[in-house]
Amino acid sequence: MNKKENIMKTRFILVIPLLISVSIILFSCDDTINQSELDSRPIPLSNISYAEHIQPVFDAKCSYSGCHNDADMAGGLSLTSHSNTTANYLIVAPGYPDNSRLVLAVEGRTVNPMPPLGYWPLTDNQIRAIRTWVKEGAKNN
């Protein structure tokens, strides 16, 4: 084996542990919410908390890349915070779920129901919680 082949072999041997280490780190850092865990979380029938019940649903199912986040703002809407979600009274009319486009969209009562086909659907419990949260005044609680 010549000197050039030895150098290549040594580099290859050094790169393997590095690739394994990086792969372990990347694949063990899962910061996403488990959909089945989120979907099975109980949500009360009243006294809906935005922080505890609504924002986790938006984070997992609505505000990812290409959709309702601060950068992409699909449909002109960001669902990354209470202030963004409630900025437009046509989207969220506190106390009036039947006048809120957000509620109508998640209930499938608009031309463009949300989420679109191919994305994780909201559970009936999550849809009811969004309706109830708006009905209760869309509070930042």
C-alpha positions in Angstrom: 0.0 0.0 0.0 1.4 3.4 -0.9 1.4 6.5 1.2 -1.7 8.0 -0.4 -3.7 4.9 0.3 -2.6 4.9 3.9 -3.7 8.5 4.3 -7.1 7.8 2.8 -7.6 4.7 5.0 -6.6 6.7 8.1 -9.1 9.5 7.3 -11.8 6.9 6.7 -11.2 5.3 10.0 -11.3 8.6 11.8 -14.5 9.7 10.1 -16.5 6.6 11.0 -16.6 7.4 14.8 -17.4 11.0 14.1 -20.4 10.0 11.9 -21.7 7.6 14.4 -21.4 10.2 17.2 -23.2 12.9 15.1 -25.9 10.4 14.2 -26.6 9.4 17.8 -26.9 13.0 18.8 -29.2 14.0 16.0 -31.5 11.0 16.3 -31.7 11.2 20.1 -32.8 14.9 20.1 -36.4 14.6 19.3 -38.1 17.8 20.4 -41.4 17.1 18.6 -44.6 16.3 20.5 -45.7 12.7 20.1 -49.0 13.0 18.1 -50.7 10.0 19.9 -49.6 11.4 23.3 -51.0 14.9 22.4 -54.2 13.4 20.9 -54.9 11.3 24.1 -54.4 14.2 26.5 -57.7 15.0 28.3 -59.1 18.4 27.7 -61.8 19.6 30.1 -65.3 20.6 28.9 -64.9 24.2 30.3 -62.2 26.5 31.7 -60.0 25.9 28.7 -56.4 27.1 29.2 -54.7 28.6 26.2 -51.2 27.7 27.4 -52.1 24.2 28.6 -54.7 23.0 26.0 -54.7 25.2 22.9 -51.1 26.3 22.2 -49.7 22.7 22.4 -52.2 21.7 19.7 -51.2 24.7 17.5 -47.5 23.9 18.1 -47.9 20.3 17.0 -50.4 20.5 14.3 -50.5 24.1 12.9 -47.4 26.2 13.3 -44.7 24.0 11.7 -42.7 24.9 8.6 -44.7 26.1 5.7 -47.9 26.6 7.7 -49.0 29.0 10.4 -45.7 30.0 11.9 -44.1 33.5 12.1 -42.0 33.0 8.9 -44.5 31.4 6.5 -47.9 32.7 7.9 -50.0 30.6 5.6 -53.2 32.5 4.9 -51.7 35.5 6.7 -52.0 33.7 10.0 -49.5 32.8 12.7 -50.6 30.5 15.5 -47.3 30.6 17.4 -48.6 32.8 20.3 -51.8 34.1 21.9 -51.2 37.6 20.5 -50.7 36.3 17.0 -53.7 34.0 17.2 -56.0 36.7 18.4 -54.7 39.6 16.4 -57.5 39.6 13.9 -61.1 39.6 15.2 -62.2 37.9 12.0 -60.0 34.9 12.8 -60.8 34.8 16.5 -63.9 36.7 17.8 -63.7 36.3 21.6 -67.0 35.0 22.8 -68.4 34.3 19.3 -67.1 30.9 18.0 -69.6 30.9 15.1 -68.1 34.2 13.9 -64.5 33.0 14.2 -62.8 31.8 11.0 -60.5 29.7 13.1 -63.3 27.7 14.7 -65.1 27.3 11.3 -61.9 26.1 9.6 -61.1 23.5 12.2 -64.7 22.3 12.2 -64.5 21.9 8.4 -67.2 24.5 7.8 -65.1 26.6 5.3 -64.0 26.3 1.7 -60.5 25.5 3.0 -60.9 23.4 6.2 -57.9 23.0 8.5 -55.7 21.2 8.7 -55.5 20.3 5.0 -55.6 16.7 3.9 -52.3 14.9 4.4 -51.6 16.6 7.8 -52.3 15.3 11.3 -56.0 16.0 11.8 -57.3 17.5 15.0 -59.3 15.2 17.3 -62.9 16.0 18.1 -61.7 16.8 21.6 -59.2 19.4 20.3 -61.8 20.9 17.9 -64.3 21.2 20.8 -61.6 22.8 23.0 -60.8 25.4 20.4 -64.5 26.2 20.1 -64.9 26.4 23.9 -61.8 28.5 24.3 -63.2 31.1 21.9 -66.6 30.9 23.5 -65.1 31.5 26.9 -63.5 34.7 25.6 -60.2 33.4 23.9 -58.3 34.3 27.1 -54.5 34.2 27.4 -54.5 31.9 30.4 
